Amino acid sequence: MTSEQQPNAIALERPLLVNRPRSASRSSVRPSSSRLATRVDSHALLPYFIAGNENRLAAFMAQSDVIDTWIEPLLLTGPVGVGKTTMALHLAALFASSRSLSGDPNAVKFLSAADYGRLYASAISVDHLQPLRKELESAPILVIDDLHDLASKKAAQNELVTQFEKRNRDQLPTIVTSKRFPREIRGLQPQLASRCAAGLTIPLNYPSLESLPTIVQELCLVHQVELSPTLFGLLIAGLRKDLSVPAIDAVIKQVQLQCTMNDSEPTVQIIQAAINSIDNHLNIDLGKITRIIARLWGHRTADLRSNSRKQSIVRARSLAMLLARQLTPHSLGAIGDYFGGRDHSTVLHAIRKTEKLLESDSDLHRIMLEATEKLAA
C-alpha cells in the first residue's frame, strides 16, 4: 500500500447540544429552544473518522479551514451506516469553533427530518408556527438529519425551503444529510431539492479495502477482542466490501459475544460464524425482532408497538429497539415510527438506558443473548 493510499484518521469533534427534556410531550405544540435541539447519539462507534480515497472529499472538508467560508447548504449523502450524522456533527462543531461558539450549547440546532415534520404539524394544528420558524431561522448552525424522511410532507418541505433561503441571506450555515441525492427522492419537492443542491454535496461511501483493516483493528480495540495475525487476516478476507462501519462493528461484537458465552479465545470457528452472521442480519426485520422479544417476555407483539407504560412492556420494547438499531439498517426515526410513533430522541433515550441496564441486570442480559441467538438462527 502506498503512502497515498493510507487511510486518514480524523479525530471527531462534537458540538454541545441542548437536550430535549424527557417530560416534553410530542403533543406539546409550543416549541422552545430546549425542545428543538433533539438529543442525538453523540458517541460515534470510533473516536475517528477513518477515510481512504473513497471518502477523500469528506476527509478534506473535515480538516479544512475552508468550511468557515461556506454558507450554502452542505449536503451529505450516502447509504445507511456510512457516517452521515457523525460527519454532520463534526462539521457543525467546526463551524461553531470557527465562530467562537464551541462552548455555547445553543450554537447548533440538530433535528431529524422526521422530528421536524412532527413539530411543524403540531405548530400548524394550533396556528403557532412563528416560534418554530424563528428558532430554525436564527440558529447559528442548523443540522437537518435524514432529509428523505420528510418525503411526501409537502407543506413542511415548503416551509423548510423558506427557512433555508432566509438562513442563506443571513449567512448562517446549514448542514443536511440524506441517503440519496434530493432529486432522486420520490415525494421531495423540486424547490427543496434545488435548495439543497445549491451548495456543496459531499458523498460518503462504505469503507474501501484499504480502509477496512484500520477500521477492524480500531473496533477490536474498542471491544477488547484480541486476534492473532492469522485470525485477523481471516476476518478481513471474509468481510464484504459493501459493509458499513456499524455492520463491521456488529461482526466484532459477535466475536466478543461468542468468546464470552464459550469462555474461550477467538477461534477460526468463531470468526467464521461472525462473518456468516452478516448474511443472517439481512433477513432480520423489525417484525421478527418484535415477535421474538415479545415471546421471550410473554407479551403480544401489539403490546410492544402500543403506548403502554407497563414496566415490563417498556423494558421489552426498549430491548427490541436496541436490537433493531444494532441489527437492521433502520434509522432511529423509522424505529420510533414502528414502535408506536415515538420520536427520534425517545428511541435514543430508551436504547441508551437499556445499554446501561445490560451492564448490571443479569436477567435482561440473558434475554438479550437468547434473542440474539434466535435472530441468528
C-alpha positions as CSV (number, residue, x, y, z in Angstrom):
1,M,0.0,0.0,0.0
2,T,1.5,3.3,-1.0
3,S,1.5,6.3,1.4
4,E,-1.1,8.0,-0.8
5,Q,-3.5,5.1,-0.1
6,Q,-3.1,5.1,3.6
7,P,-6.4,5.8,5.3
8,N,-6.8,9.1,7.1
9,A,-7.9,9.0,10.7
10,I,-9.7,12.3,11.6
11,A,-10.3,13.0,15.2
12,L,-14.1,13.6,15.5
13,E,-15.4,16.7,17.3
14,R,-18.9,17.1,18.8
15,P,-20.8,20.3,19.4
16,L,-22.6,20.9,22.6
17,L,-26.3,20.3,22.2
18,V,-29.3,21.2,24.3
19,N,-31.2,18.1,25.2
20,R,-35.0,17.9,24.9
21,P,-36.5,17.4,28.4
22,R,-37.8,13.9,28.8
23,S,-41.1,15.3,30.1
24,A,-41.7,17.2,26.9
25,S,-44.7,15.6,25.2
26,R,-44.8,15.2,21.4
27,S,-48.3,16.7,21.5
28,S,-46.9,19.9,23.1
29,V,-47.2,22.5,20.4
30,R,-45.3,25.5,21.8
31,P,-41.7,24.8,20.7
32,S,-38.9,26.3,22.8
33,S,-35.2,26.2,22.3
34,S,-34.9,23.3,24.7
35,R,-37.2,21.2,22.7
36,L,-35.8,21.9,19.3
37,A,-32.4,20.5,19.9
38,T,-33.2,16.9,19.6
39,R,-30.9,14.6,21.5
40,V,-28.6,12.7,19.2
41,D,-26.2,9.9,19.6
42,S,-23.1,11.9,20.4
43,H,-20.9,8.8,20.8
44,A,-19.7,7.5,17.5
45,L,-18.5,3.9,17.2
46,L,-15.0,5.2,16.9
47,P,-13.4,8.5,18.0
48,Y,-12.0,8.8,14.5
49,F,-13.5,9.0,11.0
50,I,-11.3,6.7,9.0
51,A,-11.3,7.7,5.4
52,G,-9.5,6.4,2.3
53,N,-9.8,7.6,-1.2
54,E,-13.5,6.5,-1.1
55,N,-14.2,9.5,1.2
56,R,-11.5,11.9,0.1
57,L,-13.7,15.0,-0.2
58,A,-15.3,14.4,3.3
59,A,-11.8,14.0,4.8
60,F,-10.7,17.2,3.2
61,M,-13.7,19.2,4.4
62,A,-13.4,17.7,7.9
63,Q,-9.9,19.1,8.3
64,S,-10.1,22.3,6.2
65,D,-10.4,25.9,7.3
66,V,-12.4,26.5,4.1
67,I,-15.6,25.4,5.9
68,D,-15.9,28.7,7.7
69,T,-16.5,30.4,4.3
70,W,-19.3,28.0,3.3
71,I,-22.8,29.3,3.8
72,E,-24.9,27.5,1.2
73,P,-26.2,24.1,2.5
74,L,-23.7,21.4,2.9
75,L,-25.4,18.2,1.8
76,L,-24.0,14.8,3.0
77,T,-25.3,11.9,1.0
78,G,-24.8,8.1,1.2
79,P,-26.5,4.9,2.2
80,V,-27.3,3.9,5.8
81,G,-24.3,3.5,8.0
82,V,-21.6,5.5,6.2
83,G,-21.4,8.1,8.9
84,K,-23.5,11.0,7.6
85,T,-24.8,12.0,11.0
86,T,-21.3,11.6,12.6
87,M,-19.8,13.8,9.9
88,A,-22.6,16.4,10.1
89,L,-22.0,16.8,13.8
90,H,-18.2,17.1,13.3
91,L,-18.7,19.8,10.6
92,A,-21.2,21.6,12.9
93,A,-18.5,21.6,15.6
94,L,-16.0,23.1,13.2
95,F,-18.5,25.8,12.3
96,A,-19.1,26.5,16.0
97,S,-15.4,26.7,16.7
98,S,-14.7,29.0,13.8
99,R,-17.3,31.4,15.1
100,S,-16.1,31.2,18.7
101,L,-19.3,29.3,19.8
102,S,-17.7,26.0,20.9
103,G,-18.9,26.4,24.5
104,D,-22.4,27.5,23.6
105,P,-25.0,24.7,23.8
106,N,-27.4,26.8,21.7
107,A,-24.9,27.2,18.8
108,V,-26.1,24.0,17.0
109,K,-29.7,23.0,16.4
110,F,-30.0,19.4,15.4
111,L,-33.3,18.0,14.2
112,S,-34.1,14.8,12.4
113,A,-36.4,15.5,9.4
114,A,-39.0,13.2,11.0
115,D,-39.0,15.2,14.2
116,Y,-39.1,18.5,12.2
117,G,-42.2,17.2,10.4
118,R,-43.9,16.4,13.7
119,L,-43.1,19.8,15.2
120,Y,-44.3,21.5,12.1
121,A,-47.6,19.6,12.1
122,S,-48.1,20.3,15.8
123,A,-47.4,24.0,15.3
124,I,-49.8,24.3,12.3
125,S,-52.6,22.5,14.1
126,V,-52.9,25.4,16.6
127,D,-51.7,28.2,14.4
128,H,-48.5,28.6,16.3
129,L,-45.8,28.3,13.6
130,Q,-43.9,31.5,14.3
131,P,-41.8,30.3,17.3
132,L,-40.7,27.2,15.4
133,R,-39.9,29.3,12.4
134,K,-37.9,31.7,14.5
135,E,-35.9,29.0,16.2
136,L,-34.7,27.4,13.0
137,E,-34.2,30.6,11.1
138,S,-32.0,32.1,13.8
139,A,-30.0,29.1,14.8
140,P,-26.3,29.9,14.4
141,I,-25.7,26.4,12.9
142,L,-28.6,24.1,11.8
143,V,-28.4,20.4,11.1
144,I,-31.3,18.6,9.4
145,D,-30.7,14.8,9.5
146,D,-32.3,12.2,7.2
147,L,-34.0,14.6,4.8
148,H,-35.5,11.7,3.0
149,D,-37.9,11.1,6.0
150,L,-39.6,14.3,5.0
151,A,-40.8,12.9,1.7
152,S,-44.5,13.5,0.8
153,K,-44.8,16.1,3.6
154,K,-45.3,18.9,1.1
155,A,-46.2,21.8,3.5
156,A,-43.3,21.0,5.8
157,Q,-40.9,20.9,2.9
158,N,-42.1,24.3,1.6
159,E,-41.6,25.8,5.0
160,L,-38.1,24.3,5.1
161,V,-37.3,25.9,1.8
162,T,-38.3,29.3,3.1
163,Q,-36.1,28.8,6.2
164,F,-33.1,27.7,4.2
165,E,-33.4,30.7,2.0
166,K,-33.5,33.1,4.9
167,R,-30.6,31.4,6.6
168,N,-28.6,31.8,3.4
169,R,-29.4,35.5,3.2
170,D,-28.4,35.9,6.9
171,Q,-25.2,33.9,6.2
172,L,-26.0,31.2,8.7
173,P,-24.6,27.7,7.8
174,T,-26.9,24.7,7.3
175,I,-26.0,21.0,7.1
176,V,-28.3,18.4,5.6
177,T,-28.0,14.7,5.4
178,S,-29.8,12.3,3.1
179,K,-29.4,8.7,2.0
180,R,-29.8,9.8,-1.7
181,F,-29.5,12.9,-3.8
182,P,-32.6,15.0,-3.1
183,R,-33.7,15.0,-6.8
184,E,-33.8,11.2,-6.6
185,I,-36.1,11.0,-3.6
186,R,-39.8,10.4,-4.5
187,G,-42.1,12.8,-2.8
188,L,-39.5,15.5,-2.3
189,Q,-40.5,18.9,-3.7
190,P,-38.2,20.2,-6.6
191,Q,-37.8,23.6,-4.7
192,L,-36.3,21.8,-1.7
193,A,-34.2,19.5,-3.8
194,S,-32.8,22.6,-5.7
195,R,-32.2,24.5,-2.5
196,C,-30.1,21.6,-1.0
197,A,-28.2,21.1,-4.3
198,A,-27.2,24.8,-4.4
199,G,-24.4,24.2,-2.0
200,L,-21.7,21.6,-1.8
201,T,-22.6,17.9,-2.0
202,I,-20.3,15.6,-0.1
203,P,-20.9,11.9,-0.9
204,L,-20.0,9.4,1.7
205,N,-19.2,5.8,0.8
206,Y,-18.7,2.4,2.5
207,P,-15.1,1.8,3.6
208,S,-12.7,0.7,0.9
209,L,-10.5,-2.4,1.1
210,E,-7.7,0.0,2.0
211,S,-9.6,1.4,5.0
212,L,-11.0,-1.9,6.2
213,P,-8.0,-3.2,8.2
214,T,-7.6,0.0,10.1
215,I,-11.3,0.1,11.0
216,V,-11.4,-3.5,12.1
217,Q,-8.3,-3.0,14.2
218,E,-9.8,0.0,15.9
219,L,-13.1,-1.8,16.6
220,C,-11.2,-4.7,18.1
221,L,-9.5,-2.4,20.5
222,V,-12.9,-0.8,21.4
223,H,-14.4,-4.2,22.2
224,Q,-11.2,-5.7,23.7
225,V,-11.0,-8.5,21.1
226,E,-7.5,-9.8,20.6
227,L,-6.9,-11.6,17.2
228,S,-3.8,-13.3,16.0
229,P,-2.5,-12.2,12.6
230,T,-4.0,-15.3,11.1
231,L,-7.5,-14.7,12.5
232,F,-7.3,-11.0,11.7
233,G,-6.5,-11.9,8.1
234,L,-9.3,-14.4,8.0
235,L,-11.8,-11.8,9.3
236,I,-10.6,-9.2,6.8
237,A,-10.8,-11.6,3.9
238,G,-14.4,-12.7,4.9
239,L,-15.9,-9.2,5.1
240,R,-17.7,-7.9,2.1
241,K,-16.6,-4.6,0.5
242,D,-20.1,-3.0,0.9
243,L,-20.2,-3.2,4.7
244,S,-20.9,-0.1,6.8
245,V,-18.9,0.6,10.0
246,P,-21.9,-0.4,12.1
247,A,-22.1,-3.7,10.3
248,I,-18.4,-4.3,10.8
249,D,-18.9,-3.4,14.5
250,A,-21.7,-6.0,14.7
251,V,-19.3,-8.7,13.4
252,I,-16.7,-7.8,16.1
253,K,-19.5,-7.8,18.7
254,Q,-20.5,-11.3,17.6
255,V,-16.9,-12.4,18.1
256,Q,-16.8,-10.9,21.5
257,L,-20.2,-12.4,22.4
258,Q,-19.2,-15.9,21.3
259,C,-16.0,-15.7,23.2
260,T,-17.8,-14.6,26.4
261,M,-20.5,-17.2,26.1
262,N,-18.0,-20.0,25.5
263,D,-15.4,-18.6,27.8
264,S,-12.8,-19.0,25.1
265,E,-10.3,-17.2,23.0
266,P,-11.2,-16.4,19.4
267,T,-11.1,-19.4,17.1
268,V,-11.5,-20.0,13.3
269,Q,-15.0,-21.3,14.0
270,I,-15.9,-18.2,16.0
271,I,-14.6,-15.9,13.3
272,Q,-16.4,-17.8,10.6
273,A,-19.7,-17.7,12.5
274,A,-19.4,-14.0,13.0
275,I,-18.8,-13.5,9.3
276,N,-21.7,-15.7,8.4
277,S,-23.9,-13.6,10.8
278,I,-23.7,-10.7,8.3
279,D,-25.9,-12.6,5.9
280,N,-28.3,-13.6,8.7
281,H,-28.7,-9.9,9.6
282,L,-30.0,-9.3,6.1
283,N,-33.0,-11.5,7.0
284,I,-33.7,-9.7,10.2
285,D,-36.5,-7.1,10.2
286,L,-38.4,-5.1,12.8
287,G,-41.3,-7.6,12.8
288,K,-39.0,-10.6,13.5
289,I,-37.3,-8.8,16.4
290,T,-40.6,-7.7,17.9
291,R,-42.0,-11.3,17.7
292,I,-39.0,-12.8,19.4
293,I,-38.7,-10.3,22.1
294,A,-42.5,-10.4,22.8
295,R,-42.4,-14.2,23.0
296,L,-39.4,-14.2,25.4
297,W,-41.1,-11.7,27.6
298,G,-44.6,-13.2,27.5
299,H,-46.2,-10.3,25.7
300,R,-48.1,-9.8,22.5
301,T,-46.3,-8.1,19.6
302,A,-49.1,-5.5,19.7
303,D,-48.1,-4.6,23.3
304,L,-44.6,-3.7,22.2
305,R,-45.9,-1.4,19.5
306,S,-48.5,0.2,21.7
307,N,-48.2,3.2,24.0
308,S,-48.5,1.1,27.1
309,R,-46.3,2.3,30.0
310,K,-46.4,-1.0,31.9
311,Q,-42.9,-1.5,33.2
312,S,-42.3,-5.0,31.7
313,I,-43.6,-3.8,28.3
314,V,-41.5,-0.7,28.4
315,R,-38.4,-2.8,29.1
316,A,-39.2,-5.3,26.4
317,R,-39.9,-2.5,23.9
318,S,-36.7,-0.8,24.7
319,L,-34.7,-4.0,24.2
320,A,-36.4,-4.6,20.9
321,M,-35.5,-1.0,19.8
322,L,-31.9,-1.6,20.8
323,L,-31.7,-4.8,18.7
324,A,-33.4,-3.0,15.8
325,R,-30.7,-0.3,16.0
326,Q,-27.9,-2.9,16.1
327,L,-29.2,-5.4,13.6
328,T,-31.2,-3.5,11.0
329,P,-30.4,-0.5,8.8
330,H,-33.4,1.5,10.1
331,S,-32.8,5.0,11.4
332,L,-33.9,6.0,14.9
333,G,-36.9,7.8,13.4
334,A,-38.0,4.7,11.4
335,I,-37.7,2.5,14.5
336,G,-39.7,5.0,16.5
337,D,-42.4,5.1,13.9
338,Y,-42.7,1.3,14.0
339,F,-42.9,1.2,17.8
340,G,-46.0,3.4,18.3
341,G,-44.9,6.6,16.6
342,R,-42.1,7.5,19.0
343,D,-39.7,10.3,18.1
344,H,-36.0,10.1,17.4
345,S,-35.0,11.3,20.9
346,T,-37.3,9.0,22.8
347,V,-35.9,6.0,20.9
348,L,-32.3,7.0,21.6
349,H,-33.0,7.5,25.3
350,A,-34.6,4.0,25.6
351,I,-31.6,2.5,23.8
352,R,-29.1,4.2,26.0
353,K,-30.9,3.3,29.2
354,T,-31.1,-0.4,28.1
355,E,-27.4,-0.5,27.3
356,K,-26.7,0.8,30.8
357,L,-29.1,-1.8,32.3
358,L,-27.4,-4.6,30.4
359,E,-24.3,-4.0,32.4
360,S,-25.9,-4.9,35.7
361,D,-29.2,-6.7,35.0
362,S,-28.4,-10.4,34.5
363,D,-32.0,-11.3,33.5
364,L,-32.1,-8.6,30.9
365,H,-28.7,-9.8,29.6
366,R,-29.9,-13.4,29.4
367,I,-32.9,-12.4,27.4
368,M,-30.7,-10.3,25.1
369,L,-28.4,-13.3,24.5
370,E,-31.4,-15.6,23.8
371,A,-32.9,-13.1,21.4
372,T,-29.6,-12.7,19.6
373,E,-29.3,-16.5,19.2
374,K,-32.8,-16.9,17.9
375,L,-32.4,-14.0,15.4
376,A,-29.1,-15.5,14.1
377,A,-30.6,-19.0,13.8
